[in-house]
């Protein structure tokens, strides 16, 4: 099996998993758990700490950080290697942000054990100094690859890429964000320079491939798709190489299962996004075949 063809196999996903006790369960037989990776992810949680009220017209009783914590902990008790990621817009949406300026969100995400996050446009709403102040309570890194923060307060507080080892699996992660000009007041992002997300994604993915990463993930806050020529996750997938999975945000898109796109090399890329407000938790399980591990070949199994 050639590298990257694994994405054409069946995928264990609850991309639209409602926060409830009805969890996905798997029996893995004699397979080596060190070769299995469970990816959990969120996006656009927008300071929604509490569940929606029971009388809410669309999401009665859904969401809530406490319930998400219980679900994540249950999955961690069942799986050896779990990676928890967020695709941005952590801030803004409830009085919690107005009161605490993002500090509460960072503390809670640290408690939940997030591994990596990227920034969304609303994460600039408290200004760059506000983000830095809140970030000191985060015990996980932010990857922001196409924002050049030189000459801004954020400089040195984000990373271009992050490599994490889970079991036998080496995972490379980078982040790309939406154009801030016209979306965020100029005073909020200052001298931040926006770099072409397609060009940067290709550079970062190539770099991670050369470092021997078995799985390359892009945390994107570009948006799932648009009617215009604006760069979206689907466009990014089509015009790049070496990315296996794009975890998206910004457009609050609820996907029942990941979208498959064909990249610049004719290989399949998965894209997933799970709405907003912490109503859903995404899950994708990958398993790496020990017999092919030296060749970096990957299998996804059901």
SEKE-245218 format. One record per residue: residue in one letter; z, y, x of N, C-alpha, C in turn. Coordinates in pm, whole numbers, plus 50000, padded with zeros to 5 digits. Example, Ala and Ser with C-alpha at 12.3 -4.5 7.8 and 13.67 -1.06 7.14 Angstrom:
BEGIN
a507804943151319507804955051230507804967051320 s507084977551285507144989451367507875000351290 
// end
This chain:
BEGIN
x500004988050084500005000050000500005012550087 x499075021750063498995033750143500085043650100 x500455052050196501455062350168500975070950053 x501925074649967501725083649854501115076849734 x500545064649748500015057949630501155053349540 x502385054149594503545049949514503655057749385 x503145069849381503285078049263502475072749144 x501605063649169500815057849061501535046048997 x502595041549059503375030849000504305036348893 x504995027548824505865031948716507045039748771 x507495049348697508555058248741509735057248646 x510905056248702512135056148622512545070548604 x512415075748485512625089948462513305092248330 x514235101248329514645107048203514515122048222 x513285126548233513015140548257513495149148143 x513645143448024514175150747911515495145047866 x516315141147961517575134647928518565144447867 x518885142747740519885151047675521265147147730 x522095157147751523425154247801524215146747694 x524285133847710524975125347613525385112647684 x526205104147625526615091747691525495081447702 x524345083847638523265074047638522495074747770 x523035068347875522465069348008521465058348035 x520525061348124519575051348169520305041548260 x520085028648243520715018748329519645009548386 x519875004848510518894996248576519604984548643 x518894973348654519384961948731518434960048849 x518974961348971518124961549089518124948349165 x518764937949111518734924749173519234925049316 x518454919149408518864918049547518284929249633 x517684939249572517114950149650518204957649726 x517874962649843518824969849927519094983649867 x520334986549826520614999549765520425011149861 x520415008749991520205019450088518765024450086 x517875016750024516475020750015516135027049880 x517135028649796516925034749665517495048849665 x516785058049601517225071949591517135076449446 x518225081849395518265087549261518305102849273 x517315109449217517245124049219517635129349082 x518645137649078519065144848957518745159548976 x518325166248868517955180248888518095188648760 x518285201648785518395211648678517545223748716 x517355232548619516675245248644517045255048534 x517035267848566517235278548467518505276348384 x519605273448449520855271448376521405284548322 x521055295848382521315309248328522765311448283 x523705308148370525125311048346525675304648219 x525025294248171525525287148053526595277148096 x527815281448091528965273448135529445264348022 x529515269847904530005262547787528845256047711 x529115245747632528075240347543527675250747440 x526485249047383526105257347270527035254147153 x527315263947067528205261346953527625250746860 x528485244146787528055233346698527145238246586 x527195251146555526345256546449525065263146505 x524765260846633523555266646692522325260646624 x521335269146597520175264846519519275254846592 x519225255446726518335246546801519065236146886 x520195240046945520865231147039522355229447007 x522685225246886524095224346847524885214946938 x525885220547003526785212547086526185207547216 x524965211647250524305206547369524705214347494 x524545207847607524785214347735526255215147772 x526555224047865527925225647911528135219248047 x528765226648138528975221948274529895209748277 x530925209648193531875198348194531165185248160 x530285185648061529565173548022528585169348131 x527945179248194527035176048304527805169448419 x528985174648446529815168848553530145154248523 x530505151348400530835137548363529625128348381 x528455133148340527245125048352526905122648499 x526955133148580526635131848722527605122248790 x528875123448760529865114748822529655100148780 x529265098048657528995084348611527815078348687 x526755086248702525585081448775525945078748921 x526755087448980527175085249119528015072549134 x528755069149031529555056949038528675044449029 x527465046048977526545034848958525505033749069 x525215044949135524155045349236524725049749370 x524215043749478524745046649611524245059749668 x522975062949642522355074849702521835084149593 x522565094949569522205104549464522005118249526 x520905124649490520585138149536520555147349415 x521305158249420521415167649307520815181049348 x519795185549274519005197349311518895207149195 x518645219949230518435230149126517265239049165 x516435242649066515215250349092515315265049054 x516515270649051516675285049040516935290548902 x517215303748899517735310948782519075305048740 x519975305048835521355301048812522095312148738 x521745324548768522435336348714521805341448584 x522575349748514522125358148403521895350448274 x522565354848167522325348748038523555348247949 x524735348848009525975348847931526945359047993 x527995362647921528995372047975529675367048102 x529605354048130530215349048254529595355748376 x528285357948371527645364548485528035379248490 x528085385748374528465399848370529875401948425 x530755392348398532155393448439532375389648585 x531755378748628532075373348761530935374448862 x529785379648821528725382448915528135370448986 x528245358648925527655346648984528645338049063 x529835343249087530835335649163531225322849090 x531435323848959531835312048882530755301348887 x529495305348874528405295948878528365288349011 x528545295649121528515289449254529695279849272 x530855283849226532025275149237531825262249158 x531275263449039531085251548955529995242549012 x528915248349062527875240149123528395232749246 x529265239249320529895232649435530765221049388 x531485223149279532315212649223531465200849176 x530305203649120529405193149074528735185949191 x528755191949308528215185349426526715186949444 x526185198749413524775201049437524485200049587 x523325194449618522915192849758522095204649807 x521155209349724520255220249762519815227549635 x519585240749648519025248649537518025258449595 x517205264249507516365275449545516685287249455 x516175299049491516455311149413515365313549309 x515775317849191514865322649090514925337749083 x514045343849004514015358448995515315364248942 x515985357148850517235362548794518405361248891 x518225353848998519285353149099519325365749184 x518395375049158518415388249221519055398649128 x519465394749008519935404548909521185411948951 x521985405849036523165412749088522885420149217 x521605421249252521225427249380521425417349493 x520885420749608520985411649722522415410349773 x523145421349773524545420649813525345412049715 x524995412849588525675404749487525415390049506 x524175386549541523865372549567524645367349686 x524665375149794525385370949915526875369349887 x527425378349808528845377549774529145364749697 x528285361549599528505349349520528255336849603 x527255337449691526855325649767527955320549860 x528865329249900529925324749989530805313949924 x530675312449793531435302049722530605289449700 x529395289349753528535277549741528645269149868 x528945256349853529015247749971527725239649987 x526625244949936525305238749947524315249649988 x523215245950054522255255950100521235259849995 x520645271650012519495276149934518275275850025 x517195269549976515945269450052514975279149986 x514515288850062513585299050013512525300850120 x511395294650101510385294150207509385305550200 x509085310750083508045321150074508615334950044 x509915336850062510515350150062510965353050205 x510415363750263510825368050396511925378450378 x513145374650410514305383150386514695391750506 x513835392250608514145400550723514375414950679 x515365421550736515735435350703516345436550563 x516875425550509517605426150381518965419350399 x519895422050309521215415750319521185400450309 x520125394850252520055380250236519625373350365 x519085380950460518605374950584519695366350648 x519365353850677520315344650738521145336750639 x520995339650510521785332750408520995322050333 x519725320350369518915309650311518225302050425 x517655290550392516955282450491515525280050445 x514625278050541513225275650506513015261350460 x513675251950525513585237850487514965231550506 x515165220250441516395212550458516045197850461 x516575190750560516365176350570517685169250547 x517675159750454518875152350416518605137450428 x519545130150480519425115450488520355109450383 x519785101250298520525093850197520215079050215 x521195071350258520925057350289519915056550401 x518835048950379517765047850478516665058150459 x516825066750359515735075750319515955089750377 x514915094850441514925108450497514135117550405 x514815127350347514195136150247514055150250301 x512855155850290512615169650328512455178350204 x513135189850204513145198650086512835212850129 x511955219550053511725233750074511595240449938 x511605253749934511565260849807510535272049806 x509905274049691508995285349673509355292549543 x509185305749544509565313649428508435322449378 x508645327949260507665336249192507595350049256 x506465356849239506315370649286507345379449216 x508115387049293509205395049237508725408749189 x507705414249251507195427449217506745427649071 x507285436748993506945437948853507785429148762 x508505419848822509375410948745510835414348765 x511145419248884512505423148922512445437548970 x513405446148932513395459948982513345460349135 x512555469549189512385470349334513705471449408 x514655478449349515945480349416516725467349431 x516385457249348517115444549352516665435449466 x515385436849508514915428049617514515435649742 x514565449149738514415457249857513175454249938 x513355451150066512245448850158511835434150167 x512255426250071511835412250069510305411550063 x509725403650150508265402050155507895388850090 x506985389649994506515377749923505345371649997 x505445358650028504405351550100503685341850006 x502415339450032501585330849947502225316949935 x502625312849813503325300149799502485287949835 x501175288649813500305277249847500235275649999 x499995286450068499925286050215501245281350275 x502335287050226503665283450278504005268950245 x503675264550123503975250650084503245240850175 x501995243750205501235234950295501865234650434 x502285246150483502895246850616504215239150620 x505055241450520506385235050521506275220050499 x505385215850410505225201550385504695194450510 x503765200650578503225194950702504335193850807 x505145204050817506265203950911507235192550882 x507555190650755508475180050716507865166250737 x506565165150714505875152550740505965148950888 x505745158750974505795156351118507195152751165 x508195157151091509575153651124509975139851071 x509015132851012509255119150969509935117450835 x509805127350748510445126150616509705115850531 x510465107250464509905097050377509515102750242 x510195113150199509935119350069510025134550088 x509015141750038508985156350053509025162649914 x510035171049892510285177149762510145192249772 x509435198149677509365212749664510195217049545 x511195225449569511925231949460511175244849428 x510595245449310509715256449275510255264849160 x510175277949177510455286949065509205295349037 x508065288449033506785294949004506445294348856 x506935284248785506545282048647505595270248637 x505645263048525504895250648509503385252848502 x502915261648412501485264548401501295277648325 x500115283748345499765296448280498315295948233 x497995304648138496605305948093495775313948194 x496465321648278495795329948378495625322348509 x495185329448613495005323548746496305323848828 x497385328148766498655328948835499065315248890 x499595314949011499985302349073501145296148996 x500985283748959501995276148886502265263048961 x503175255148910503455242148972502225233248970 x501475233548863500295224948853499225229248953 x499045242348968498095247549067498595244249208 x499875246049231500455243049362500215228549400 x500435219649305500225205349332498765202549367 x497835208849297496415206349317495905211549451 x496505222249501495975229149618496765226849746 x497675217049744498475214249862498375199449899 x498965196150013499025182350060500435179150105 x500765166350106502015160850162503255162750074 x503135169249959504275170349868504265158349774 x505405151849760505495140449668505995144649529 x506925154249527507585157949402507825172849397 x507445179149286507755193349261508755193849146 x509915199449173510925201649069510865216449035 x510475219448912510135233048875511145240148788 x510865253048768511675261648683510865273748639 x511535283648584511005296748546510415297248407 x509605287548366508975288148234509785280948126 x510935275348162511815268648065511075257547991 x510265250048063509435239648004510205226547992 x510255221147871510875208047848509795197347861 x509885189247963508935178247981509605165047945 x508955157247863509495144147827509405134447943 x508405136248028508265128248148507505136848250 x507595133448378506905141348478505385141448459 x504795152548493503335153948495502805148748627 x501665142048624501005137748746499795146748772 x499715151948894498555159748937497985153649064 x496695155549087496045150749208495965162249308 x496435159749430496495170549529495185171949606 x495215180449708493995183549784493435171449857 x494255161249877493815149049946493535137549849 x493535140649720493265130249622494465121449592 x495645125649631496865117949609497665124049494 x498475115849431499215120149313500535126849348 x500825137649278502075145049292502775145149157 x504075143149157504855144149034505405158249018 x505395163248895506005176148861506975173848747 x508185178948760509125177748649509895190748629 x510265193448505511065205148469511845201548343 x513075206248334513935201948223514495213848143 x513565222648100513945233048006514785244148063 x515955246048004516825256848048518245254547996 x519175262748041520545263547990521395251148016 x520905241948099521685229948126521715220248010 x520755221647918520695212747803520305198747845 x519465197947947518965185047994519225183548144 x519305171048186519445167548326518305158248363 x517515162148462516415153648505516895142448595 x516235130948585516535119748673515235112448709 x515045110048838513935101948887514485092548993 x514175079748982514625069749079513445065049163 x513625065349294512645060249389513265048449463 x512425038549494512865027949583511845025849693 x512335024749815511495023149933511505008549975 x510335002749992510204988650026510534986550174 x511554978450203511984975950340510864970250425 x510014961950367508954955550443507934965650495 x507824976950426506824986850464507464999550521 x508774998950540509495011150575509015017350705 x508665009150802508235014450930506945022450919 x506185019750813504935026950790505135038850697 x506365041050657506715051950567506095050150430 x505755037850392505215035450260506345035250158 x506045039650038507075041349937506675034449808 x507655028249742507415022649610508325029449510 x507795031849392508625036449282508675024949183 x509875020749142509985009049056510695012348928 x510425004348826511065006448696512294997848685 
// end
